[in-house]
Amino acid sequence: MQTPDDTILSVEGLRVGFGRGAATVTALRDVSFTLGRGKTLALVGESGSGKSVTSLALMGLLPPSGRILSGRLNFRRSDGTVVDLAGLDAAGYRAMRGPGISMIFQEPMSSLNPLFTVGDQIGEMLLLHENVSSAQRDKRVIEMLELVEIPGAAARAKSYPHELSGGMRQRVMIAMGLICNPALLIADEPTTALDVTIQAQILDLMRRLQKELDMSILFITHDMGVVAEMADQVAVMYAGAVVEQAGVLDLFDHTRHPYTQGLLASIPRDDLVDGERLVPIPGSVPSLTALPSGCAFAPRCSHAQPECHRPVSLEEKASGHLSACIFDFAGAA
Amino acid sequence: MRSYLLRRLIGMIVVIFLVLTIAFVLVRLAPGDPASLMLGPDASPEEVAALRVRLGLDQPIIAQFGSFLANALRGDLGQSLFFNQPVTTVLASRAEPTIVLALFSLLVALVIATPIGIWAAYRRGSVLDQTSITTAMLAASVPSFLTGLVFQRYLATDLGWFPASGYGGAGAGFTERMRHLILPAITLGITNSALILRFTRASMLDILGEDYVRTARAKGMTERRVVLRHALKNAGIPIITVVGLTFALLVSGAVVTERVFNLPGMGNLVVNAVLRRDYPVIQGTLIVVAALYVLVNLITDLLYLAVDKRVKY
């Protein structure tokens, strides 16, 4: 399939399984989304919906028991050529990580190696991917630390992770992720473990760096507030599949999939009138080993009809707005 | 750091003092009079009385303890009854085979255990993991005297690659002496590799599941670099502990191995001293081994400090 020039990443029908043979559990059943160049796509969903597995699959970092069963992960490199990440070998993936795709993780406290200085760990990226002298490396590391607004960058480069706060460590992770100028940054709940004030600072920083460095961001989160603040596009995941993708305003204003509607209705808001109650989605996420046939959300859906047991796939319901529901509930929340 | 070293030093002095006290009390706890005990049932009362005076046993117990401590501090651990030489001289002449053997066998154990431990952890659950663990356990659970005897029979006697026993005899050169330590070192190394292997594997398994190992992979480095640089350094801390303890254990005398290979080391010395009721030598060995333990422990703790900057003393 052709990928439009302004698309940096297009995931088509990604299926990921864990385990072998008959015991294989399909964690991702059908993940499809596209991310435009210089844009931010938020991948949202409940715990266990497959957001993190999707990001690990993109990075080629699935645990040994997991593997990509099918699907295409078309990624446009900075030289304009398109490569299917699913077809890369180990060496190809290594070269891709860093300069092509970088990732920052949820836990800044444990994601840095405790035994190396932060300068060492950031500089290692250059050591791995760029042929620069060690003096050049040190200089770039300090510049990068300044870019992520770490005060006293030169001194901080010699610090060990335990000497920094959680927010500072996440800045270090961002510096490490960005030093090789990646085309795509995957951020897996980068602010979930941080205080609210720090969270806002980190989000600000990421937005600023995105503009300065012209990169695309795949932002994984379960926080709709963060989605509204960060995303251009949103893909909603449920039980290992993307059920709706749209522009962020379109998604909030014209929600089409009943699951997304339920998700939005269950968020605490400050415009709730006294006495008005949040509406939780009834039931719970189905087990991946016992998914219903057809739409996986049907058992919890108030609009469910007998037809919902037929297979369903992501379809464009309006321009740029895709939904995996056989009905179209545009705007009906 | 300086205050930590000072605290450790004081702690070491306390431990050594306690060991000296125990060594002192131990000989006097043995039923009967130490002098007649040392000389055995055939000694005449005159001989016993003479030894009592020589050992200072006619003095009040506090005075005895005082002079024992004072002597020990001056490095005088008494006179061996059997060799008729100062205990320190006897111990010094036996130290080389024991300490070199401890170092050699530790090296052998590390060479066997760390690569297999790392590889087994990396390929956990694989056939290689299970085979290597089982083989290592098998090798370690065979008593060292049997391994030693088998090596002597095949590698020394039949093939003639190594000397079968002894330490080269009087006046043997350094190379010749070391040649005699090869088989004992392999024997002891195999036995001690199992514990280190288990520790290495368990420790690596823990570390390989850490978030920062995933970060390392996400940076696009080879698996070799992930494992040997980012994981192994972290896994090293528990490994240092077990290596330190193993070394201390080895230094305190690989009695059986020294026996099998007839090495004139401290293990052999202490067994003979027990059989000969050479109490000053037993006492002296106890003190020297305790001091070595304390020293090895200190070195281990200082190594932590060098590896892990989070450790603050």
Boltz contact constraints between the chains, C-beta under 6 A:
constraints:
  - contact:
      token1: [A, 59]
      token2: [B, 218]
      max_distance: 6.0
  - contact:
      token1: [A, 61]
      token2: [B, 217]
      max_distance: 6.0
  - contact:
      token1: [A, 94]
      token2: [B, 220]
      max_distance: 6.0
  - contact:
      token1: [A, 97]
      token2: [B, 218]
      max_distance: 6.0
  - contact:
      token1: [A, 97]
      token2: [B, 220]
      max_distance: 6.0
  - contact:
      token1: [A, 98]
      token2: [B, 219]
      max_distance: 6.0
  - contact:
      token1: [A, 98]
      token2: [B, 220]
      max_distance: 6.0
  - contact:
      token1: [A, 103]
      token2: [B, 218]
      max_distance: 6.0
  - contact:
      token1: [A, 107]
      token2: [B, 211]
      max_distance: 6.0
  - contact:
      token1: [A, 110]
      token2: [B, 211]
      max_distance: 6.0
  - contact:
      token1: [A, 111]
      token2: [B, 211]
      max_distance: 6.0
  - contact:
      token1: [A, 111]
      token2: [B, 212]
      max_distance: 6.0
  - contact:
      token1: [A, 111]
      token2: [B, 215]
      max_distance: 6.0
  - contact:
      token1: [A, 112]
      token2: [B, 212]
      max_distance: 6.0
  - contact:
      token1: [A, 113]
      token2: [B, 212]
      max_distance: 6.0
  - contact:
      token1: [A, 113]
      token2: [B, 230]
      max_distance: 6.0
  - contact:
      token1: [A, 114]
      token2: [B, 310]
      max_distance: 6.0
  - contact:
      token1: [A, 115]
      token2: [B, 233]
      max_distance: 6.0
  - contact:
      token1: [A, 115]
      token2: [B, 234]
      max_distance: 6.0
  - contact:
      token1: [A, 125]
      token2: [B, 219]
      max_distance: 6.0
  - contact:
      token1: [A, 128]
      token2: [B, 220]
      max_distance: 6.0
  - contact:
      token1: [A, 128]
      token2: [B, 221]
      max_distance: 6.0
  - contact:
      token1: [A, 160]
      token2: [B, 309]
      max_distance: 6.0
  - contact:
      token1: [A, 162]
      token2: [B, 310]
      max_distance: 6.0
